[in-house]
Amino acid sequence: MKKTEKLLLSLVFDALGYVSLIFPPFDFIWAPLSAYLMTKLYKGKKGKIAAVISFVEEALPFLDVVPTFTLMWLYSYVLGPEKKNSMIKA
């Protein structure tokens, strides 16, 4: 999957998280689903850690405004350790 496709999906998934601000019971479905989607979108250890964070963020009230998927995309493609090392070598 291309990184722009992941970014678009991340934005859509974060927007879905805002539904619970209008309809709070949506969190009962969205919290575990967001964790599952996070593991599918981002593989490995960092995907699993992000999935736990996503689940907790969606399950707890008033934290739904945090764009977890988009932040994970930024970490993976802009700010992550691999990116910092490649910037130093260049």
Phi and psi in degrees as a GROMACS rama.xvg file:
@    title "Ramachandran Plot"
@    xaxis  label "Phi"
@    yaxis  label "Psi"
@TYPE xy
-72.4229  154.543  LYS-2
-67.7632  -28.3536  LYS-3
-70.2596  -34.9748  THR-4
-65.135  -40.794  GLU-5
-63.4269  -38.9428  LYS-6
-63.7434  -44.9226  LEU-7
-62.2824  -44.2997  LEU-8
-62.7764  -39.9472  LEU-9
-61.3157  -42.7462  SER-10
-64.3645  -39.9003  LEU-11
-66.1184  -44.3828  VAL-12
-65.4425  -38.9166  PHE-13
-65.2629  -37.64  ASP-14
-64.3621  -38.2128  ALA-15
-62.0717  -33.303  LEU-16
-62.9857  -26.4271  GLY-17
-74.9417  -14.2315  TYR-18
-58.4412  -34.6451  VAL-19
-68.3799  -15.8626  SER-20
-68.3839  -30.2998  LEU-21
-93.2307  -38.511  ILE-22
-130.238  84.1249  PHE-23
-54.2194  -33.5448  PRO-24
-62.5642  -15.2387  PRO-25
-58.7403  -27.3056  PHE-26
-60.4235  -30.6507  ASP-27
-63.8047  -30.0689  PHE-28
-91.9343  -42.5137  ILE-29
-73.5126  -35.4192  TRP-30
-59.2157  -53.3514  ALA-31
-69.5685  -33.2843  PRO-32
-66.9312  -39.3573  LEU-33
-65.1083  -37.7074  SER-34
-63.9463  -43.873  ALA-35
-62.0032  -46.3733  TYR-36
-63.633  -35.2262  LEU-37
-63.2014  -41.1169  MET-38
-68.0614  -29.0891  THR-39
-79.1874  -33.0498  LYS-40
-78.1768  -37.6309  LEU-41
-125.832  112.533  TYR-42
-80.9967  165.738  LYS-43
80.2042  -164.098  GLY-44
-62.3532  -42.3331  LYS-45
-66.4015  -31.3179  LYS-46
-67.9195  -38.9863  GLY-47
-67.7231  -41.8477  LYS-48
-64.1812  -43.9046  ILE-49
-63.3136  -34.2625  ALA-50
-64.6933  -41.7623  ALA-51
-63.7233  -45.223  VAL-52
-61.7184  -42.765  ILE-53
-62.4538  -43.7405  SER-54
-60.8826  -48.7779  PHE-55
-63.5683  -43.6563  VAL-56
-61.8493  -40.2682  GLU-57
-77.5619  -30.126  GLU-58
-77.6903  -32.6323  ALA-59
-83.572  141.091  LEU-60
-69.3161  150.003  PRO-61
71.4113  3.01922  PHE-62
-102.457  1.77233  LEU-63
-65.1079  -13.0665  ASP-64
-79.9788  -10.1052  VAL-65
-77.6617  121.659  VAL-66
-82.3418  75.2514  PRO-67
-58.5729  -44.7658  THR-68
-63.9101  -43.0231  PHE-69
-68.2644  -38.4262  THR-70
-63.463  -38.1038  LEU-71
-66.2558  -38.6905  MET-72
-62.5669  -44.5576  TRP-73
-60.5598  -42.5364  LEU-74
-63.0947  -42.9015  TYR-75
-71.1468  -37.1277  SER-76
-114.47  -10.9052  TYR-77
-124.723  -47.722  VAL-78
-107.921  -8.43729  LEU-79
-63.543  165.774  GLY-80
-57.942  -36.5599  PRO-81
-63.9328  -37.8594  GLU-82
-70.4509  -38.8954  LYS-83
-64.2951  -41.7519  LYS-84
-64.2038  -38.9383  ASN-85
-70.1498  -30.4563  SER-86
-70.1404  -36.69  MET-87
-68.5764  -39.1193  ILE-88
-71.2497  -28.1797  LYS-89
